[in-house]
Amino acid sequence: MNQTPVSLLFEDSRPGRRCTRTTGADRARASAGLPSGELRAAPPALPEIGELDLVRHFTRLSQRNYAISTHFYPLGSCTMKYNPQVNEAIAAAPGWSGLHPLQPEGEVQGALGLMHQLQADLAEATGLPAVTLHPAAGAHGELTALLVLRAWLQERGETARRTILIPDSAHGTNPASCTLAGFKVVTLKSGDDGLTDLDDLRAKLGDDTAGLMITNPNTLGLFEENIDQICALVHQAGGKVYMDGANFNAIVGIARPGDAGVDMMHLNLHKTFSTPHGGGGPGSGPICVTEELRPYLPTPQVVEHQEGYQLETPAKSIGRVRAYHGNFLVLVRAYAYVKRLGREGLRRVAENAVLNANYLRVELRDHWRVPYDGICMHEFVARPTKTMRDAGVHTLDVAKRLIELGFHPPTVYFPLVVNEAIMAEPTETESKETLDSYVAAMIQIAEEARRGDPVLAAAPQNTPVSRVDEARAVKDPRLCFRCG
Ligand SMILES: *Cc1c(COP(=O)(O)O)cnc(C)c1O
């Protein structure tokens, strides 16, 4: 065990310092009626500190947070965009935030109505009419959809269909969800163009095929332009197509996966629809499916009747996947976002997300190697050039140097199909000036990398914690405020 005290303020503790003082009478009042065996014999070993020092400590800590509200955050496959503050205010309104999930349906018609309308809006946006808002995250949506698929197969007596095909450019959660849902994963190759190879797909489809999971746009930031053919091939083989829609920011308002033949997909409300992603906060990963799969959706579903909204269990429901009604306040933000932007506004989200990513790609392609250098969607993948690699520079060094220059690094070493990948997603909410400052930093780093400047391997030097052994930092954390 690490001997360092697991504390924040102990180093600043001085005997007798207090933020507030209690009297014997206060303590007697507070402990009145408690069984004597439950009372402390000695005071707890808490830091002793004055109020101003305490305030400064926590304020300093809060300023060390890196956030979209302080800096540019081009983390690929994460859509770290600005989420309008007005949606936070709406979600915090007591009429929403004060609801209890066990209140009877008659008392919460407004909330049920919001869910019903949001389901309709997401159905409209995806071209898939049946929606559940329950899953708590993208990966949870994947699992839920695969359980729906399994129930559908079981109902038809097609239990021999156990294989799910997944392109090698898919998000890592896809194979994990398959395994969890009891399916077997078979990987499909990408072609030289970075898209799913149709010949490989044809060769691997068969009587054991339950379906295909495809991330579109894929994790190279490319739109799978053969998506309609891919769907037709899978359907001919008797399977269903699941589309990972976490990257919906790139196509929202422009393309509807249901129209291309996709049977099921999830959306990350905590990416595309105005809930901050990251930081471990609550998320929401609704799934949208075809009419044929509606009876299998989780319970309960909000249904509209003449006398109002009611909660019902679909006929062949897979059951509950989440307590109560999902993360309701995330749904409120999404609703407010969709209603405020409308159809045209949502389309502009995708147009500007794609424009910003292509701007970065074109500005940087003479300085970095961009392996798939066609028009990209909302993100693109770059990597160090051969000269940089020969100079001993790795993508990790680039990421650390970016931190030093004031930027959150892009996603690195993912997708796996590109060695030393640097995957940047600028999102639609950034100004040209911000993008230009990032381009300038990346060009500066490219120059340093070509000459093998030692500043890269040493970065970051201006942060509270410099480069750590990332494996050990997890297993043997030093949590004290002032180590040494
Ligand atoms: C973010 C993401 C996921 C997983 O979403 P979580 O909410 O983190 O579970 C799945 N697929 C893709 C393509 C993603 O970008």
The ligand as an SDF file (V2000), in Angstrom:
LIG
                    3D

 15 15  0  0  0  0  0  0  0  0999 V2000
  -18.9230    7.5020  -27.8860 C   0  0  0  0  0  0  0  0  0  0  0  0
  -19.1650    6.3810  -28.7980 C   0  0  0  0  0  0  0  0  0  0  0  0
  -19.7590    5.1900  -28.3490 C   0  0  0  0  0  0  0  0  0  0  0  0
  -20.0460    4.8800  -26.9070 C   0  0  0  0  0  0  0  0  0  0  0  0
  -20.8450    5.7870  -26.2520 O   0  0  0  0  0  0  0  0  0  0  0  0
  -20.8690    5.8160  -24.6530 P   0  0  0  0  0  0  0  0  0  0  0  0
  -21.9700    6.7400  -24.3100 O   0  0  0  0  0  0  0  0  0  0  0  0
  -19.5120    6.3110  -24.2400 O   0  0  0  0  0  0  0  0  0  0  0  0
  -21.1040    4.4190  -24.1700 O   0  0  0  0  0  0  0  0  0  0  0  0
  -20.0390    4.2200  -29.2830 C   0  0  0  0  0  0  0  0  0  0  0  0
  -19.7150    4.3940  -30.5760 N   0  0  0  0  0  0  0  0  0  0  0  0
  -19.1160    5.5170  -31.0380 C   0  0  0  0  0  0  0  0  0  0  0  0
  -18.8240    5.6480  -32.5010 C   0  0  0  0  0  0  0  0  0  0  0  0
  -18.8220    6.5500  -30.1660 C   0  0  0  0  0  0  0  0  0  0  0  0
  -18.2310    7.6570  -30.6280 O   0  0  0  0  0  0  0  0  0  0  0  0
  1  2  1  0
  2  3  1  0
  2 14  2  0
  3  4  1  0
  3 10  2  0
  4  5  1  0
  5  6  1  0
  6  7  2  0
  6  8  1  0
  6  9  1  0
 10 11  1  0
 11 12  2  0
 12 13  1  0
 12 14  1  0
 14 15  1  0
M  END
$$$$
